[in-house]
Amino acid sequence: MQVSVENIGSLERKLTVKFSAERFETQVSTRIAEMGRTVRLKGFRPGKVPATVIKQRFGEQVRGEVLSDLIGSTLREAVEQEKLQPIANPAINTTGRPENGEIAYTATFEVMPEFPVIDVAALQINRTVAVVTDADIDKMLETLRLQRRSFEEVQRASAEGDFVMFEYAAVAGDYRFPAEGLERAGSVLGSGTLFKALDDALAGRSADDSFDTDIAFPDDFRNDRLAGKTARVSFRIIKVQEPRLPAIDGEFAKLFGIEDGDLDTFRKEVRANLERELKAALMARLKSEVAEKLADAHPDLDVPRLMVQSEAQSMAAGSVPRDQQPPPQLIEAAMPMARKRVIAGLLMGEIARKQSIVIDRKRVAEQLAAIASTYEEPEKVIELYNGDPQLMSGLQNRVIEDQVAEWVAEHAHTTLLDLSFDDVMRPANA
């Protein structure tokens, strides 16, 4: 086997490999002989199909399979021999025909960059810390009460927190919605279900009230013909309902799986859930901080174009519906941030390699248990991950990133930022 390497870019390599045509023909003959012992064809006894018949019926298929296998095996040998690290499957180009007793192919691919010395001690890292307090638990219990509230009809004017059912028609210029009659809708005043100007118009109204008023519709209103315009709106109030919040008692606790209704147990469960969410949020902040500081410290690192393109594609895809492809301009706009993410990811991987940071299996199990606990049947989620190499690989990658981020924070110049639970979780809540 002959191998030569050509640099066709900072990270692009063109590998030319040649192997003997005799090696190819020998493997083809061996494969056809094996098929002769196993293949079943009408008119021939099992194991007695002549090689000429096998060649006639399956020759092209066998030659294609052998060529593919040989390219795969020789490519692995060549890459190892030349000490190359392709970042993805190479683009293969070959005629598959022998010339001067040899079959040649080229493999074009990008390789991992050469990493600089990563001076972690020079990094300035801000690490957020926070704890769950009794007040946070009380606040969550109030949130749970709101989620379980019921509404009862009242014969008074509406106020914040009330549910108001109403009918309306909006006229802006020569446009009317709906075209005929009235549209029915409902809103809990002050909840943000509808926009503030509409809530303000509905406040202080009672059942059977009818009135007209001008409403300024927001720019992002779902009806394009009303968005960003002021319309004359006719209202009719159908009913007003006030909220009824359940008491935090044993029956309430049972709604959340506390079979004996013990409130102390309930509070412990709420605390455990909040601490799990907080732990994940704090780690996400730390990883983001470490990634950003690493990327900022090495902005000129050569990174594989394919990796940046793939990251930009993934980022852009998150901005469009799942069944749509992101437009090229959206992918292009994501390229600078994608490059920064790729730099950070490669540097974190290099730190893991240099510092021999191996995956903590206990942490993998803990994270899997935490993920599974948010589902009704945790055991099935665990079984799904254990049976799906791709899912498990993604989880393991997240864990090793956590470990690297913590290692960096331990060895960098790290400042602790003490925040409240709400301050940490606010971005997620928003």
TAPE-V402980 format. One record per residue. RES is the residue in one small letter. PSI is psi in whole degrees, -180 to 180 (* if undefined). BURIAL is + if it has 24 or more other C-alpha atoms within 12 Angstrom, else -. D_LAST is the distance of its C-alpha to the last C-alpha in Angstrom with 2 decimals. Layout:
BEGIN
{{RES/PSI/BURIAL/D_LAST} {RES/PSI/BURIAL/D_LAST}}
END
This chain:
BEGIN
{{m/130/+/60.26} {q/138/-/59.78} {v/135/+/56.47} {s/148/-/55.55} {v/136/-/52.29} {e/130/-/51.43} {n/117/-/48.58} {i/12/-/47.30} {g/176/-/44.25} {s/-37/-/42.57} {l/0/+/41.15} {e/136/+/42.89} {r/144/+/45.99} {k/113/+/48.67} {l/123/+/50.56} {t/126/+/53.95} {v/135/+/55.47} {k/135/+/58.94} {f/160/+/60.51} {s/141/+/63.97} {a/-29/+/64.66} {e/-40/-/66.93} {r/-40/-/64.00} {f/-50/+/62.26} {e/-35/+/65.36} {t/-44/-/66.09} {q/-34/-/62.68} {v/-47/+/63.10} {s/-41/-/66.51} {t/-43/-/65.20} {r/-41/+/62.37} {i/-38/+/64.86} {a/-41/+/67.24} {e/-41/-/64.51} {m/-36/+/63.67} {g/-26/+/67.37} {r/-16/-/67.33} {t/-28/-/64.35} {v/148/-/63.99} {r/122/-/65.50} {l/142/-/67.20} {k/131/-/69.39} {g/-6/-/73.05} {f/144/-/72.67} {r/148/-/72.83} {p/130/-/69.77} {g/1/-/70.11} {k/19/-/72.92} {v/124/+/71.06} {p/149/+/72.77} {a/-34/-/70.78} {t/-37/-/71.86} {v/-41/-/70.21} {i/-45/+/67.01} {k/-41/-/66.98} {q/-41/-/67.64} {r/-39/-/64.91} {f/6/-/62.20} {g/-51/-/63.28} {e/-40/-/60.60} {q/-45/-/57.83} {v/-44/+/59.17} {r/-39/+/59.56} {g/-43/-/55.99} {e/-43/-/54.67} {v/-42/+/56.90} {l/-44/+/55.90} {s/-43/-/52.19} {d/-42/-/52.87} {l/-40/+/54.98} {i/-43/+/52.46} {g/-47/-/49.80} {s/-43/-/52.06} {t/-32/+/53.61} {l/-43/+/50.26} {r/-42/-/49.04} {e/-45/-/52.33} {a/-43/+/52.12} {v/-42/+/48.55} {e/-41/-/49.55} {q/-41/-/52.81} {e/2/-/51.18} {k/50/-/48.35} {l/154/+/45.64} {q/83/+/42.01} {p/143/+/40.88} {i/-9/+/37.12} {a/172/-/37.56} {n/130/-/40.44} {p/159/+/43.00} {a/120/-/44.29} {i/137/-/47.86} {n/123/-/50.73} {t/150/-/54.22} {t/-24/-/57.18} {g/1/+/58.02} {r/142/-/61.68} {p/142/-/64.01} {e/125/-/65.53} {n/38/-/68.27} {g/10/-/67.69} {e/153/-/63.97} {i/130/+/60.68} {a/152/+/58.02} {y/160/+/54.32} {t/145/+/51.63} {a/121/+/48.11} {t/131/+/45.59} {f/168/+/42.37} {e/151/+/40.10} {v/166/+/40.36} {m/145/+/38.22} {p/165/+/38.50} {e/126/-/40.47} {f/142/-/38.14} {p/174/-/38.79} {v/125/-/39.08} {i/106/+/35.58} {d/85/-/35.85} {v/-34/+/32.97} {a/-21/-/34.44} {a/-8/-/33.81} {l/141/+/30.03} {q/107/+/27.91} {i/132/+/25.02} {n/119/+/22.29} {r/120/+/21.45} {t/136/+/18.72} {v/150/+/19.96} {a/161/+/18.66} {v/158/+/20.00} {v/125/+/19.13} {t/170/-/20.91} {d/-35/-/22.43} {a/-36/-/20.10} {d/-38/+/17.08} {i/-44/+/19.16} {d/-43/-/20.01} {k/-40/-/16.45} {m/-38/+/15.77} {l/-38/+/19.06} {e/-39/-/18.09} {t/-42/-/15.02} {l/-37/-/17.58} {r/-44/-/19.97} {l/-39/-/17.69} {q/-26/-/17.28} {r/13/-/21.09} {r/154/-/22.01} {s/170/-/24.76} {f/139/-/25.86} {e/139/-/29.41} {e/140/-/31.01} {v/158/-/32.16} {q/54/-/34.63} {r/176/-/32.99} {a/146/-/30.80} {s/150/+/27.09} {a/171/+/24.65} {e/136/+/20.93} {g/-18/+/19.94} {d/152/+/22.81} {f/127/+/22.79} {v/122/+/24.80} {m/134/+/26.52} {f/165/+/28.11} {e/149/+/29.97} {y/162/+/29.82} {a/135/+/31.32} {a/135/+/30.17} {v/122/+/32.72} {a/107/+/32.00} {g/-125/-/35.33} {d/11/-/37.23} {y/134/-/34.24} {r/135/-/33.68} {f/126/+/31.05} {p/168/-/32.19} {a/-36/-/35.58} {e/150/-/37.33} {g/-151/-/36.56} {l/150/-/33.17} {e/138/-/29.79} {r/140/-/28.36} {a/173/-/24.71} {g/154/+/22.87} {s/143/+/19.88} {v/114/+/18.73} {l/130/+/18.93} {g/-2/-/15.99} {s/-14/-/13.57} {g/5/-/12.23} {t/-45/-/14.20} {l/176/+/16.29} {f/160/+/16.18} {k/-41/-/17.26} {a/-34/-/20.81} {l/-42/+/21.53} {d/-42/+/20.38} {d/-38/+/22.60} {a/-30/+/25.46} {l/-17/+/25.27} {a/142/+/25.18} {g/19/-/28.66} {r/151/+/30.10} {s/166/+/32.23} {a/139/+/33.38} {d/0/-/35.81} {d/139/+/34.78} {s/136/-/35.20} {f/161/-/34.30} {d/144/-/33.56} {t/160/-/31.19} {d/132/-/29.72} {i/130/+/26.03} {a/111/+/24.19} {f/140/+/22.08} {p/161/-/19.03} {d/-28/-/19.65} {d/19/-/17.36} {f/143/-/19.01} {r/-23/-/20.12} {n/109/-/23.77} {d/-28/-/24.89} {r/-17/-/27.89} {l/-21/+/25.90} {a/129/-/22.93} {g/9/-/23.36} {k/158/-/26.44} {t/125/-/27.73} {a/153/+/29.39} {r/120/+/31.73} {v/130/+/30.30} {s/128/+/32.54} {f/150/+/31.07} {r/121/+/32.66} {i/125/+/30.98} {i/-51/+/31.77} {k/158/+/30.62} {v/132/+/28.47} {q/137/+/27.24} {e/151/+/26.04} {p/148/+/23.92} {r/115/-/25.80} {l/136/-/24.01} {p/151/-/25.86} {a/147/-/27.45} {i/90/+/26.36} {d/-170/-/29.67} {g/-40/-/31.37} {e/-38/-/30.81} {f/-43/+/27.06} {a/-36/+/27.11} {k/-28/-/29.15} {l/-21/-/26.43} {f/26/+/24.54} {g/6/-/27.62} {i/94/-/29.31} {e/-38/-/32.73} {d/-2/-/34.60} {g/15/-/31.94} {d/124/-/32.15} {l/-32/+/29.39} {d/-42/-/29.81} {t/-40/-/29.30} {f/-47/+/26.23} {r/-37/+/24.68} {k/-39/-/25.72} {e/-43/-/24.02} {v/-44/+/20.72} {r/-44/+/21.18} {a/-42/-/22.05} {n/-43/-/18.94} {l/-40/+/16.67} {e/-36/+/18.92} {r/-44/+/18.74} {e/-41/+/14.94} {l/-43/+/15.25} {k/-43/+/18.18} {a/-41/+/16.51} {a/-41/+/13.58} {l/-40/+/16.34} {m/-39/+/18.48} {a/-41/+/15.98} {r/-43/+/15.65} {l/-44/+/19.44} {k/-41/+/20.20} {s/-42/+/18.18} {e/-47/+/20.00} {v/-44/+/23.33} {a/-45/+/23.04} {e/-44/+/22.31} {k/-37/+/25.16} {l/-47/+/27.53} {a/-41/+/26.98} {d/-30/-/27.39} {a/-18/+/30.58} {h/59/+/32.08} {p/-21/-/31.04} {d/10/-/34.42} {l/130/+/34.57} {d/126/+/36.11} {v/148/+/33.86} {p/129/+/34.86} {r/-37/+/34.11} {l/-38/+/33.59} {m/-41/+/30.79} {v/-43/+/28.97} {q/-42/+/29.56} {s/-41/-/28.29} {e/-42/+/25.04} {a/-39/+/24.52} {q/-44/+/25.32} {s/-42/+/22.75} {m/-44/+/19.97} {a/-36/+/21.10} {a/-28/-/21.38} {g/-9/-/17.66} {s/0/-/17.26} {v/160/-/19.81} {p/152/-/20.62} {r/-32/-/22.30} {d/9/-/25.69} {q/149/-/25.75} {q/137/-/26.82} {p/141/-/24.91} {p/154/-/27.17} {p/-37/-/29.08} {q/-31/-/27.55} {l/-40/-/24.02} {i/-43/+/25.53} {e/-40/-/27.40} {a/-27/-/24.41} {a/-9/+/22.78} {m/-45/+/26.03} {p/-46/-/25.54} {m/-37/+/22.31} {a/-42/+/23.97} {r/-43/+/27.02} {k/-41/+/25.14} {r/-41/+/23.57} {v/-44/+/27.05} {i/-49/+/28.66} {a/-45/+/26.33} {g/-42/+/26.88} {l/-41/+/30.63} {l/-39/+/30.92} {m/-38/+/29.15} {g/-38/+/31.53} {e/-38/+/34.45} {i/-44/+/33.58} {a/-40/+/33.54} {r/-48/-/36.94} {k/-38/-/38.50} {q/6/-/37.49} {s/44/-/38.33} {i/112/-/34.97} {v/154/-/35.40} {i/136/-/32.87} {d/106/-/32.54} {r/-32/-/33.27} {k/-40/-/32.25} {r/-36/-/28.70} {v/-47/+/28.66} {a/-40/-/29.78} {e/-44/-/27.21} {q/-39/+/24.29} {l/-41/+/25.84} {a/-38/+/26.23} {a/-42/+/22.60} {i/-47/+/21.58} {a/-32/-/24.31} {s/-16/-/23.42} {t/-1/-/20.34} {y/160/-/22.87} {e/-32/-/25.56} {e/80/-/28.37} {p/-38/-/27.57} {e/-32/-/31.09} {k/-33/-/30.81} {v/-44/-/27.74} {i/-43/+/29.73} {e/-39/-/32.71} {l/-48/-/30.79} {y/-44/+/29.66} {n/-23/-/33.17} {g/-1/-/34.72} {d/103/-/32.61} {p/-34/-/33.39} {q/-45/-/30.61} {l/-45/-/27.87} {m/-38/-/29.56} {s/-41/-/29.96} {g/-41/-/26.26} {l/-44/+/25.58} {q/-38/+/28.42} {n/-40/+/27.17} {r/-40/+/23.82} {v/-44/+/25.89} {i/-33/+/28.27} {e/-40/+/25.48} {d/-46/+/24.23} {q/-41/+/27.84} {v/-44/+/28.38} {a/-41/+/25.32} {e/-39/+/26.67} {w/-44/+/30.15} {v/-46/+/29.12} {a/-34/+/27.36} {e/-29/-/30.58} {h/-5/-/32.85} {a/178/+/30.97} {h/97/-/30.78} {t/132/+/27.66} {t/130/-/26.06} {l/131/-/24.03} {l/113/-/20.96} {d/113/-/20.51} {l/165/-/17.02} {s/165/-/15.84} {f/-47/+/13.98} {d/-40/+/11.01} {d/-37/-/11.23} {v/-42/+/11.34} {m/-12/+/8.64} {r/-45/-/5.94} {p/-41/-/5.05} {a/-41/-/5.41} {n/-39/-/3.80} {a/*/-/0.00}}
END
